[in-house]
Amino acid sequence: MLYVITLHLARTSGYPNGSPRHGYEITAPLDLGGHIDAAAWQDQRDLCRDRRFSTEEPDRHGWLRRRAGGAGGATWFIDYDDAGSDDDEAGYRLDRHRFVVDDYVSIRDGEGHLQPFQIIAVKPRAPVKPAIA
């Protein structure tokens, strides 16, 4: 089942109280334990989207991707441009994290800084209705 996972920036030196104006909405399949389901992702990867939001810049839209290598044998990352990898934002050990409200995950931004995010919501994604011809 696909879920929409909402992340807000957690406490950092620049935002000592965190920031609900900076974050991500990630659509991903989760297993019963709340972990990203790699097999389900393989079958539905075109639906696994991302929206990064910030008050300082326009929203960016991308895809949740997986590549071999890294801790646990694979790295989950957000891909904003299929043409290259210089804009990719890698999650820190996302294969091991449970996506449950109030837990934390870290994402390395495009500039290489590892940022903490709090999981604010995990909701089932509404089914997509087929287009009527």
Backbone as a ProteinNet text record, in pm:
[ID]
protein_1_A
[PRIMARY]
MLYVITLHLARTSGYPNGSPRHGYEITAPLDLGGHIDAAAWQDQRDLCRDRRFSTEEPDRHGWLRRRAGGAGGATWFIDYDDAGSDDDEAGYRLDRHRFVVDDYVSIRDGEGHLQPFQIIAVKPRAPVKPAIA
[TERTIARY]
83.8	0	88.8	49.3	123.8	78.2	175.1	149.3	211.2	152.1	211.5	272.6	403.8	480.4	520	479.3	511.6	623.3	730.2	845.7	859.6	886.4	917.8	1058.9	1126.2	1262.2	1262.9	1351.2	1365.8	1463.1	1494.5	1584.7	1721.2	1766.2	1900.7	1953.6	2079.1	2133.8	2061.3	2020.5	1949.3	1802.7	1746.7	1605.8	1597.7	1626	1631	1499	1388.1	1258.3	1207.5	1292.2	1249.3	1169	1112.1	1034.2	932.1	803.1	701.7	693.4	769.1	769.8	876.5	953.4	1058.7	1041.9	1028.4	1012.2	985.8	931	905.7	770.7	709.3	599	646.4	658.3	711	603.1	576.7	484.9	568.2	542.2	620.7	536.8	567.6	500.4	567.9	486.9	539.3	485.7	570.4	524.1	450.9	406.7	329.7	410.1	543.3	628.8	662	615.9	642.6	771.7	835.2	958.5	922.7	1009.1	988.1	993.4	893.6	881.8	946.4	1069.3	1146	1078.3	1017.5	951.1	829.4	750.3	633.6	678.4	788	840.9	875.1	936.7	976.1	854.5	742.1	620.5	548.8	571.5	495.4	585.3	707.4	804.2	767.3	689.5	647.8	547.8	485	391.7	460.4	586.5	661	724.8	648.8	687.2	732.7	788.4	836.2	803.3	772.7	761	841.5	942.9	1019.6	964.8	932.9	877.4	961.6	963	1038.8	982.8	982.2	935	1034.7	1159.4	1262.7	1272.7	1204.8	1216.8	1090.9	1070.3	952.8	963.3	848.8	847.6	927	992.5	1060.5	991.6	976.3	909.6	1006.3	1006.9	1097.2	1040	1128.6	1090.7	1173.9	1113.4	1187.4	1254.8	1386.9	1463.7	1551.3	1604	1690.9	1806.2	1926.7	2042.5	2127.4	2197.2	2283.2	2396	2438.4	2548.7	2499	2590	2554.5	2527.8	2498.5	2469.5	2347.3	2354.8	2241.5	2231.2	2323.9	2325.6	2256.2	2181.4	2112.4	2091.3	2080.2	2055.9	1927.4	1837.5	1716.7	1750.1	1703.4	1732.1	1618.2	1619.4	1521.9	1591.9	1532.2	1589.3	1501.9	1561.3	1487.3	1509.7	1611.7	1644.9	1707	1640.1	1689.9	1823.7	1858	1976.8	2107.1	2103.8	2227.7	2199.7	2307.1	2291	2336.4	2377.1	2429.4	2321.2	2193.5	2086.3	2017.4	2064.8	2002.5	2019.8	1919	1922.2	1904.1	2010.5	2010.1	1958.1	1878.1	1833.4	1939.8	1947.1	2044.2	1979.3	2021.4	1973.4	1820.8	1758.1	1612.2	1561.2	1646	1604.1	1582.1	1640	1627.3	1525.4	1486	1394.9	1250.9	1181.6	1036.7	975.1	880.6	812.8	686.7	705.8	596.3	601.5	484.8	474.4	562.3	630.8	720.5	860.8	887.4	1024.6	1099.1	1229.6	1314.2	1388	1411.5	1495.6	1587	1693.3	1786	1799.6	1808.4	1825.1	1940.6	2028.7	2141.8	2095.9	2095.8	2046.4	2143.2	2105.1	2185.8	2321.8	2339.1	2468.2	2554.4	2503.7	2582.6	2561.7	2469.2	2444	2337.8	2367.2	2271	2176.3	2046.4	1945.6	1848.9	1811	1714.5	1571	1481.8	1340.5	1256.2	1150	1056.6	940.6	898.4	784.5	657.8	584	465.1	338.2	333.2	213.4	251.6	178.6	189.3	45.4	1.2	-139.4	-146.8	-244.5	-262.4	-289.5	-228.2	-249.9	-385.2	-458.5	-588.5	-568.9	-655.3	-643.2	-657.6	-586.1	-593.8	-706.5	-797.4	-908.9	-862.1	-896.6	-855.6	-924.7	-854.4	-910.5	-1022.9	-1125.7	-1238.3	-1212.1	-1220.7	-1191.1	-1311.9
-117.7	0	124.7	223.5	348.8	442.9	512.8	610.8	743.7	851.3	984.1	1015.9	1035	1059.6	1206.2	1279.3	1421.8	1440.6	1507.8	1536.5	1686.6	1731.8	1872.8	1882.1	1989.5	2011.3	2009.6	1929.3	1922.2	2031.2	2032	2134.5	2130	2247.3	2265.2	2396.6	2427.3	2554.4	2673	2661.2	2769.1	2779.2	2667.8	2661.4	2587	2656.5	2588.6	2524.4	2566.9	2506.2	2419.6	2393.4	2322.1	2416.3	2362.3	2446.3	2363.9	2391.5	2324.3	2380.6	2484.9	2545.7	2486.5	2391	2324.5	2174.5	2103.7	1960.1	1888	1769.1	1680.1	1613	1580.6	1485.4	1376.3	1256.4	1143.6	1036.4	990.2	878.8	752.8	654.1	530.8	415.2	293.5	176.8	138.5	111.7	69.5	-69	-148.4	-279.3	-264.4	-373.1	-368	-309.7	-318.2	-262.5	-115.8	-55.8	85.4	111.9	8.3	23.7	35	100.5	105.4	-36.7	-72.6	-205.9	-203.2	-256.1	-249.1	-325.3	-440.2	-517.5	-442.3	-384.6	-306.7	-181.9	-120.9	-3.5	-40.4	-155.8	-198.3	-203.8	-251.1	-262.4	-129.3	-32.2	93.5	216.8	201.4	310.5	439.3	430.2	553.1	634	571	640.6	694.2	657	697.4	833.5	935	1072.7	1144.6	1262.1	1346.4	1491.2	1565.7	1711.5	1770.4	1849.9	1921.6	2063.1	2109.1	2243.4	2327.3	2457.2	2554.4	2692.6	2777.3	2914.2	2995.5	2949.6	3026	2997.3	2893.5	2858.6	2785.4	2775.9	2701.1	2553.2	2487.4	2343.3	2272.2	2162.7	2076.2	1941.5	1881.8	1752.2	1651	1532.7	1428.4	1291	1190.8	1052	989.3	897.1	816.2	704.6	695.2	597	515.5	406.8	317.3	275.7	276.1	229.3	139.4	48.9	-44.1	31.5	-21.7	36.7	107.3	139.2	206	105.8	157.2	72.5	-13.4	-141.2	-230.1	-276.6	-238.1	-284.6	-194.9	-94.2	-4.4	131.5	234	369.6	421.1	471	537.9	684.8	743.4	884.7	947.2	1078.9	1154.9	1206	1177.6	1214.7	1322.9	1439.3	1550.8	1563.9	1496.4	1510.5	1380	1313.6	1186	1198.5	1317.6	1336	1324.5	1343.8	1338.1	1310.5	1295.6	1264.2	1378	1491.7	1599.8	1668.8	1645.2	1706.4	1606.2	1481.5	1378.7	1410.2	1371.2	1390.5	1254.1	1203.9	1068.8	1068.2	967.7	946.8	870.9	894.8	825.5	699.1	583.8	453.8	442.3	494.6	488.8	345.7	251.5	111.7	54.3	115.3	65.8	142	258	342.7	294.8	308	288.9	426.9	434.7	561.2	566.9	617.7	636.1	779.4	834.9	973.5	995.2	1108.1	1156.7	1098.1	998.8	952.4	1051.6	1031.1	1120.7	1043.3	1110.2	1058.9	1172.5	1137.8	1239.7	1227.1	1342.1	1348.3	1443.4	1397.6	1480	1566	1698	1787.9	1794.2	1864.4	1875.5	1939	2009.9	2072.1	1983.8	1863.6	1770	1777.3	1860.8	1874	1774.4	1700.3	1605.8	1681.3	1676.7	1751.9	1655.2	1684.5	1599	1643.7	1545.9	1573.3	1487.2	1547.4	1473.7	1426.5	1302.4	1247.8	1302.5	1382.1	1450.1	1370.3	1304.2	1228.9	1113.6	1004.2	888.9	847.8	877.4	853.8	771.6	680.2	605.6	701.1	672.6	755	721.9	823.1	803.7	733.8	639.8	571.7	671.2	644.5	728.6	674.9	763.2	722.9	723	619.1	616.6	727.4	779.6	884	826.6	905.9	863.8	911.4	818	850.9	905
0	0	0	-77.3	-82.7	28.7	84.7	189.8	151.3	200.9	188	324.4	324	446.2	446.8	550.8	561	662.7	619.7	704.3	719.8	841.4	867.6	921.7	885.8	934.5	1087.1	1144.6	1290	1335.9	1463.3	1517.7	1451	1409.1	1354	1410.6	1384.3	1433.9	1370.7	1245.9	1179	1217.8	1265.9	1307.3	1440.6	1552	1682.2	1724.9	1668.2	1698.5	1583.1	1485.8	1366.4	1277.6	1170.3	1079.6	1001.6	1021.7	941.4	799	771.5	637.4	546.5	599.7	522.8	541.1	431.4	446.3	316.5	332.3	220	237.1	124.8	118.2	24.1	77.9	1.7	-7.9	-128.1	-148.4	-163.6	-74.5	-74.3	-22.2	-67.7	-11.9	119.9	220.7	350.5	383.2	450.5	495.2	628.2	686.3	810.8	926.8	919.6	1023.8	1004.3	893.5	867.2	791.5	739	660	512	435.9	291.6	237.5	160	101.7	-36.7	-46.2	-170.9	-284.8	-255.9	-361.6	-414.3	-325.9	-369.2	-443.9	-399.8	-470.1	-614.3	-633.4	-768.1	-860.7	-808	-888.4	-910	-819.5	-823	-827.9	-869.9	-855	-927.2	-1034	-1102.2	-1019.3	-919.9	-831.6	-705.9	-685.5	-564.9	-588.8	-559.2	-588.7	-463.1	-483.7	-375.8	-407.1	-302.3	-313.6	-199.6	-235	-132.9	-127.5	-8.2	5.2	100.2	70.4	148.6	119.1	219.4	196.3	115.7	106.5	36.1	-113	-160.1	-301.7	-346.9	-477.6	-527.3	-490.7	-482.5	-457.3	-566.4	-526	-622.6	-619.8	-734.9	-746.6	-804.6	-745.7	-792.3	-763.3	-767.1	-749.2	-638.6	-565.4	-469.6	-548.6	-536.8	-612.1	-516.8	-570.6	-493.5	-583.2	-527.2	-603.7	-515.6	-578.7	-506.9	-437.9	-324.4	-249	-125.1	-38	86.6	197.1	316.1	430.7	400.6	431.6	406.6	262.7	177	38.5	-61.6	-14.2	-107.1	-41.3	-124	-76.8	-138.9	-54.4	-102.6	-120.1	-229.4	-253.9	-333	-335.6	-411.9	-536.5	-651	-779.9	-842	-865.2	-924.4	-1074	-1125.4	-1266.6	-1315.6	-1407.7	-1460	-1531.5	-1576	-1658.3	-1579.5	-1448.6	-1371.5	-1225.8	-1148.9	-1006.8	-915.9	-973.5	-890.7	-806.8	-836.8	-758.1	-665.8	-663.1	-581	-432.4	-353.9	-209.4	-144.1	-84.3	-28	114.9	143.9	280.5	357.7	486.4	569.7	626.4	574.9	621	622	518.2	511.5	503.3	459	453.8	593.3	695.3	832.8	915.4	870.3	948.7	939.2	1050.4	1051.2	1031.2	943.6	918.1	1003.2	1124.5	1218.9	1270.8	1300.7	1345.8	1468.7	1469.5	1574.7	1569.5	1484.3	1466.3	1376.8	1362.7	1284.6	1176.7	1064.2	956.5	913.1	843	792.8	642.2	577.5	431.6	401.7	313.9	271.6	154.7	174.3	70.3	-47.9	-151.4	-272.5	-251.1	-139.4	-108	-18.8	14.3	93.7	243.5	291.1	434.9	479.2	585	640.2	731.6	699.7	774.5	842.9	969.7	1038.6	1009.4	996.1	972.7	1065.1	1117.2	1200.3	1113.2	1136.6	1064.6	1130.1	1055.2	1106	1076.5	961.3	923.2	831.7	845	756.4	725.6	604	567.1	439.7	432.4	308.1	192	79.4	-40	-98.4	-134	-197	-330.6	-364.1	-494	-608.4	-715.1	-834	-920.9	-957.4	-1043.5	-1188.6	-1263.4	-1404.4	-1483.2	-1581.1	-1667.5	-1752.1	-1769.6	-1851.9	-1994.8	-2086.6	-2226.5	-2297.9
[MASK]
+++++++++++++++++++++++++++++++++++++++++++++++++++++++++++++++++++++++++++++++++++++++++++++++++++++++++++++++++++++++++++++++++++++

